[in-house]
Amino acid sequence: MPKLRPINLTLLKDGNKEESIRLFKDLLILTPRGMSQRLKTTDYVKRDDYPGKDAYLIGTFDKSGKRYYDREYKAEEYGYTSEAIYYALKNMGVEGTWIGEYACYNIVKHVTGVMYGAKVTRGGKRLYRRCSHAWKEAIASGVLGDMTWEVQVETPKVGHSYRGHSTESTIRFAAKNKGEAEVMLGAMFTHAIDECNRSFKAWKVAEPADVMSANLREVESLKEKRNSVQKKIDVLREHLANIETLEDAITMYSLTALGEDN
């Protein structure tokens, strides 16, 4: 049997869908051949799992000292890297901070040509099991380089602590990991935002131009909100002036007309 060509990480990074399909076809096998495409069934330990069966490379999970039900199903247990699986998933249209089974079912349908049935269900669950940790690990580890990190923030509340006035916004950073993004947020925005509701998320490699454009769009959105608030303030100022005018008129009448009668 001829040797199979190794999975090419460069092609995956370049968005090659065919290479991504090769990777997923391999991951659907109980004992994948891995990035090198040279791993054998005898290189694996097979275990009953739910649903069905699973396997891991000898010298990976079995060396962790963990109980089997604490297993995280890491990429290296199948001969892959989290980086390779991340790019393969991304090339198949997966987005977000985490992946769901539905996305994996769609990949199985695309890879196998089967649209429904037990094969899709089993395959989707197997891919989900084997890809979830890799997706999160690739994003968190910094191995992908700078990522676009988004954080939801809001201005300090004015007035009532629960129902006071505040404005929400999204700030984006180009950073290798969450820690770097948190440092940038603390250095540049602490004076302008509330202490609460800072939830970071990231899932795609950062393009500086895209990050800048997204932040500038957010600036335009804030300008619109500011203009809306300013219009309300102008209306309230006019309303206040009307109240003051009526107040002065009643006072003048009371002190003059009614005062003369006394």
C-alpha positions as CSV (number, residue, x, y, z in Angstrom):
1,M,0.0,0.0,0.0
2,P,1.5,3.4,-1.0
3,K,2.3,5.9,1.8
4,L,-0.2,8.6,2.3
5,R,0.8,12.2,2.1
6,P,1.1,13.9,5.5
7,I,-1.5,16.6,6.3
8,N,-0.1,19.9,5.2
9,L,-0.4,22.6,7.8
10,T,0.5,25.4,5.4
11,L,-2.4,24.4,3.1
12,L,-4.7,24.5,6.1
13,K,-3.5,28.0,7.0
14,D,-4.1,29.1,3.4
15,G,-7.7,28.0,3.7
16,N,-7.5,24.9,1.5
17,K,-10.8,23.1,1.9
18,E,-9.7,19.8,0.3
19,E,-6.9,19.5,2.9
20,S,-9.4,20.2,5.6
21,I,-11.6,17.4,4.3
22,R,-8.7,15.0,4.4
23,L,-8.1,15.8,8.0
24,F,-11.8,15.3,9.0
25,K,-12.0,12.0,7.1
26,D,-9.1,10.8,9.2
27,L,-10.6,12.1,12.5
28,L,-13.8,10.1,11.7
29,I,-11.8,6.9,11.9
30,L,-11.6,5.2,15.3
31,T,-7.8,5.2,15.2
32,P,-6.7,8.2,13.0
33,R,-3.4,8.2,11.1
34,G,-2.6,11.7,12.4
35,M,-0.7,14.6,10.8
36,S,2.0,12.2,9.6
37,Q,-0.6,9.8,8.1
38,R,1.7,7.0,9.4
39,L,0.0,6.0,12.7
40,K,-1.3,2.5,13.0
41,T,-4.1,0.9,14.9
42,T,-1.6,-0.7,17.2
43,D,-0.4,2.7,18.3
44,Y,-3.7,3.3,20.0
45,V,-5.5,2.2,23.2
46,K,-9.2,1.6,22.4
47,R,-11.8,2.3,25.0
48,D,-15.6,2.1,25.4
49,D,-17.0,5.6,25.5
50,Y,-20.3,7.3,25.2
51,P,-21.6,7.1,22.6
52,G,-19.7,4.2,20.9
53,K,-16.0,3.8,21.3
54,D,-12.9,6.1,21.3
55,A,-9.2,5.7,21.3
56,Y,-6.0,7.6,22.3
57,L,-2.4,7.3,21.3
58,I,-0.2,5.2,23.7
59,G,1.8,7.7,25.8
60,T,-0.7,10.5,25.7
61,F,-3.7,10.3,28.0
62,D,-2.5,7.2,29.7
63,K,0.5,9.2,31.0
64,S,-1.6,12.0,32.4
65,G,-2.6,10.2,35.6
66,K,-6.3,11.3,35.1
67,R,-9.3,9.1,35.4
68,Y,-10.9,8.3,32.0
69,Y,-14.1,10.3,32.6
70,D,-11.9,13.4,33.2
71,R,-10.4,13.1,29.7
72,E,-10.4,16.2,27.6
73,Y,-9.9,14.5,24.2
74,K,-6.9,16.6,23.2
75,A,-5.6,16.8,19.7
76,E,-2.3,15.1,20.4
77,E,-4.2,12.0,21.5
78,Y,-5.1,11.5,17.8
79,G,-1.8,12.6,16.4
80,Y,-2.8,16.1,15.6
81,T,-2.2,19.6,16.9
82,S,-4.9,22.0,18.1
83,E,-3.6,24.5,15.5
84,A,-4.2,22.1,12.6
85,I,-7.7,21.2,13.8
86,Y,-8.6,24.9,14.3
87,Y,-7.7,25.9,10.8
88,A,-9.5,22.9,9.3
89,L,-12.7,23.8,11.2
90,K,-12.3,27.5,10.2
91,N,-12.0,26.5,6.6
92,M,-15.3,24.6,6.8
93,G,-17.1,27.7,8.1
94,V,-17.0,27.2,11.8
95,E,-17.1,30.5,13.8
96,G,-17.5,31.6,17.4
97,T,-15.7,31.1,20.8
98,W,-16.8,27.4,20.9
99,I,-18.1,24.8,18.5
100,G,-21.4,22.9,18.7
101,E,-22.4,19.5,17.6
102,Y,-24.5,21.0,14.8
103,A,-21.4,22.4,13.1
104,C,-19.8,18.9,13.3
105,Y,-22.9,17.2,11.8
106,N,-22.6,19.6,8.8
107,I,-19.0,18.8,8.3
108,V,-19.8,15.0,8.4
109,K,-22.5,15.6,5.7
110,H,-20.0,17.5,3.5
111,V,-17.2,15.0,4.0
112,T,-19.2,11.8,3.5
113,G,-22.0,13.0,1.3
114,V,-24.5,11.4,3.6
115,M,-27.3,13.8,4.6
116,Y,-29.0,12.0,7.6
117,G,-29.0,8.8,9.6
118,A,-26.9,7.0,12.2
119,K,-23.7,7.6,10.3
120,V,-24.1,11.4,10.5
121,T,-25.1,11.2,14.2
122,R,-22.2,9.0,15.2
123,G,-19.7,10.9,13.0
124,G,-20.9,14.3,14.3
125,K,-20.6,13.3,17.9
126,R,-17.1,11.9,17.3
127,L,-15.9,15.0,15.6
128,Y,-17.4,17.2,18.3
129,R,-15.6,15.1,20.9
130,R,-12.3,15.3,19.1
131,C,-12.4,18.9,18.0
132,S,-13.9,20.9,20.9
133,H,-10.8,21.0,23.1
134,A,-8.6,21.7,20.1
135,W,-10.6,24.8,19.1
136,K,-10.5,26.3,22.5
137,E,-6.9,25.4,23.1
138,A,-5.7,26.9,19.8
139,I,-7.4,30.2,20.7
140,A,-6.2,30.4,24.3
141,S,-2.6,29.2,23.8
142,G,-1.4,32.0,21.5
143,V,-0.1,29.5,19.0
144,L,-2.2,31.1,16.3
145,G,-0.5,34.5,16.8
146,D,-2.5,37.6,17.4
147,M,-6.3,37.0,17.7
148,T,-9.1,39.4,17.6
149,W,-10.3,39.7,21.2
150,E,-13.6,41.3,21.8
151,V,-14.8,42.6,25.2
152,Q,-18.3,43.9,26.1
153,V,-18.0,47.0,28.3
154,E,-20.2,49.8,29.5
155,T,-19.8,53.3,30.7
156,P,-20.0,54.0,34.5
157,K,-23.7,54.2,35.6
158,V,-25.1,57.6,36.4
159,G,-27.9,57.7,38.9
160,H,-29.5,54.5,40.3
161,S,-27.1,51.7,40.6
162,Y,-29.4,49.2,38.8
163,R,-31.5,51.5,36.6
164,G,-29.0,54.3,36.0
165,H,-27.8,55.6,32.7
166,S,-25.0,53.8,30.9
167,T,-24.0,52.8,27.4
168,E,-22.7,49.5,26.2
169,S,-20.0,49.0,23.6
170,T,-17.6,46.5,22.1
171,I,-13.8,47.0,22.1
172,R,-11.6,44.8,19.9
173,F,-7.9,44.1,20.5
174,A,-5.2,42.3,18.5
175,A,-3.5,40.1,21.2
176,K,-2.0,36.6,21.5
177,N,-4.1,35.7,24.5
178,K,-6.7,36.9,26.9
179,G,-4.0,38.1,29.4
180,E,-2.6,40.5,26.8
181,A,-6.0,41.8,25.9
182,E,-6.8,42.4,29.6
183,V,-3.6,44.4,30.0
184,M,-4.4,46.6,27.1
185,L,-7.9,47.2,28.4
186,G,-6.6,48.1,31.8
187,A,-4.0,50.5,30.4
188,M,-6.2,52.3,28.0
189,F,-9.8,52.2,29.1
190,T,-10.0,51.9,32.9
191,H,-11.0,55.5,33.3
192,A,-13.8,55.2,30.8
193,I,-15.6,52.0,31.7
194,D,-17.4,50.3,34.5
195,E,-15.6,47.7,36.5
196,C,-18.3,45.0,35.8
197,N,-19.4,43.1,32.7
198,R,-15.9,42.5,31.1
199,S,-16.3,39.2,29.2
200,F,-13.5,38.5,26.6
201,K,-14.0,36.3,23.7
202,A,-12.0,35.5,20.5
203,W,-12.1,32.9,17.7
204,K,-10.3,34.3,14.6
205,V,-6.8,35.4,13.7
206,A,-6.4,39.2,13.9
207,E,-6.0,41.4,10.9
208,P,-4.9,44.8,12.1
209,A,-6.9,46.6,9.4
210,D,-10.1,44.7,10.4
211,V,-9.6,45.4,14.1
212,M,-9.1,49.1,13.4
213,S,-12.2,49.2,11.1
214,A,-14.4,47.5,13.6
215,N,-13.3,49.8,16.4
216,L,-13.9,52.9,14.2
217,R,-17.4,51.6,13.4
218,E,-17.9,51.3,17.1
219,V,-16.8,55.0,17.5
220,E,-19.4,56.0,14.9
221,S,-22.0,54.1,16.8
222,L,-21.1,55.9,20.1
223,K,-21.3,59.2,18.3
224,E,-24.8,58.4,17.2
225,K,-25.7,57.5,20.8
226,R,-24.0,60.7,22.1
227,N,-26.0,62.8,19.6
228,S,-29.2,61.0,20.7
229,V,-28.5,61.8,24.3
230,Q,-27.6,65.4,23.4
231,K,-31.0,65.9,21.7
232,K,-32.7,64.7,24.9
233,I,-30.6,67.1,26.9
234,D,-31.6,70.0,24.6
235,V,-35.2,69.1,25.0
236,L,-34.9,68.9,28.7
237,R,-33.1,72.2,28.8
238,E,-35.9,73.8,26.9
239,H,-38.4,72.1,29.2
240,L,-36.4,73.4,32.2
241,A,-36.4,76.9,30.8
242,N,-40.2,76.8,30.3
243,I,-40.6,75.7,33.9
244,E,-38.4,78.6,35.1
245,T,-40.4,81.1,32.9
246,L,-43.7,79.9,34.4
247,E,-42.2,79.9,37.9
248,D,-41.0,83.6,37.4
249,A,-44.4,84.6,36.0
250,I,-46.3,83.1,39.0
251,T,-43.9,84.8,41.4
252,M,-44.2,88.1,39.6
253,Y,-48.0,88.0,39.7
254,S,-48.1,87.0,43.3
255,L,-45.7,89.7,44.4
256,T,-47.2,92.5,42.3
257,A,-50.9,92.1,41.5
258,L,-51.8,90.2,44.7
259,G,-49.4,92.3,46.8
260,E,-51.1,95.5,45.8
261,D,-54.5,94.2,46.9
262,N,-53.1,93.7,50.4
